[in-house]
Amino acid sequence: MSALLTEETLRGLSRQLSSGWETLATYLDISSSTVGKLKRDHKGTEEQIFQMLLLFNRRDHRDQLFEALQKIGRNDLAQELKRETEQPKEKTQRMHRQTWVS
């Protein structure tokens, strides 16, 4: 997993996470003071989660996000994230193969 996640992907994750997002933040090495700031600055849990994921995404540590989702028992989201990040790679590989064949 190498490229940053899209905002669309992060929105999708934020819609599906509710309880446990603060624990997820801990596993993503986001401090409790940052979580508090996110809660103060953004209304609604979904938006708070989205902003946390945006903040984390800037670090480009998707493997850590994948592992953290597993730690909070959200294997479904971890697998969805894995599929989401592998799809662009597969498309790029197909495009490269087509370029060489043409």
C-alpha positions as CSV (number, residue, x, y, z in Angstrom):
1,M,0.0,0.0,0.0
2,S,1.9,3.1,-1.2
3,A,-0.3,6.0,-2.4
4,L,-2.4,8.1,-0.1
5,L,-6.0,7.0,0.3
6,T,-8.7,9.1,-1.5
7,E,-11.1,11.3,0.4
8,E,-13.9,9.2,-0.9
9,T,-12.3,6.1,0.7
10,L,-11.8,8.0,4.0
11,R,-15.5,9.2,3.9
12,G,-16.6,5.6,3.4
13,L,-14.6,4.5,6.4
14,S,-15.8,7.3,8.5
15,R,-19.5,6.5,7.8
16,Q,-18.9,2.9,8.9
17,L,-17.0,3.7,12.1
18,S,-18.7,5.1,15.1
19,S,-18.0,3.5,18.4
20,G,-14.4,2.6,18.8
21,W,-13.0,5.5,16.8
22,E,-11.1,7.0,19.7
23,T,-9.5,3.6,20.3
24,L,-8.6,3.5,16.6
25,A,-7.0,7.0,17.1
26,T,-4.8,5.5,19.8
27,Y,-3.6,2.7,17.6
28,L,-2.9,5.3,14.9
29,D,-0.7,7.2,17.4
30,I,-3.0,10.2,17.4
31,S,-2.9,11.8,20.9
32,S,-5.9,12.2,23.1
33,S,-5.4,16.0,23.0
34,T,-5.7,15.8,19.2
35,V,-8.9,13.7,19.6
36,G,-10.2,16.4,21.9
37,K,-9.4,19.1,19.4
38,L,-11.2,17.2,16.7
39,K,-14.2,16.8,18.9
40,R,-14.3,20.6,19.7
41,D,-13.6,21.7,16.1
42,H,-15.9,19.4,14.2
43,K,-19.6,18.6,14.7
44,G,-20.8,15.1,14.5
45,T,-19.0,11.9,15.0
46,E,-18.7,11.0,11.3
47,E,-17.0,14.3,10.6
48,Q,-14.7,13.9,13.6
49,I,-13.7,10.5,12.3
50,F,-13.2,11.8,8.8
51,Q,-10.9,14.6,10.0
52,M,-8.9,12.1,12.1
53,L,-8.5,9.9,9.0
54,L,-7.4,12.9,6.9
55,L,-4.9,13.8,9.5
56,F,-3.6,10.3,9.6
57,N,-3.6,9.9,5.9
58,R,-1.1,12.7,5.5
59,R,1.4,10.4,7.2
60,D,1.0,7.7,4.5
61,H,1.0,4.7,6.9
62,R,-1.9,2.7,5.5
63,D,-0.5,-0.6,6.9
64,Q,-0.8,0.9,10.3
65,L,-4.4,1.8,9.6
66,F,-5.1,-1.7,8.4
67,E,-3.6,-3.2,11.6
68,A,-5.5,-0.7,13.8
69,L,-8.8,-1.6,12.2
70,Q,-8.1,-5.2,13.0
71,K,-7.2,-4.4,16.6
72,I,-10.6,-2.7,17.2
73,G,-12.4,-5.7,15.7
74,R,-13.2,-4.2,12.3
75,N,-11.7,-6.8,10.1
76,D,-14.5,-6.1,7.6
77,L,-13.2,-2.5,7.1
78,A,-9.6,-3.7,7.1
79,Q,-10.4,-6.0,4.2
80,E,-12.4,-3.3,2.4
81,L,-9.5,-1.0,2.8
82,K,-7.1,-3.6,1.4
83,R,-9.3,-4.2,-1.6
84,E,-9.7,-0.5,-2.2
85,T,-5.9,0.1,-2.2
86,E,-5.2,-2.9,-4.4
87,Q,-7.6,-2.0,-7.1
88,P,-5.6,1.0,-8.4
89,K,-2.5,-1.1,-8.5
90,E,-4.2,-3.7,-10.6
91,K,-5.5,-1.1,-13.0
92,T,-2.0,0.4,-13.3
93,Q,-0.5,-3.1,-14.0
94,R,-3.2,-3.8,-16.6
95,M,-2.4,-0.4,-18.3
96,H,1.3,-1.1,-18.3
97,R,0.7,-4.6,-19.8
98,Q,-1.5,-3.0,-22.5
99,T,1.2,-0.4,-23.3
100,W,3.9,-3.0,-23.8
101,V,1.6,-5.3,-25.9
102,S,0.4,-2.5,-28.2
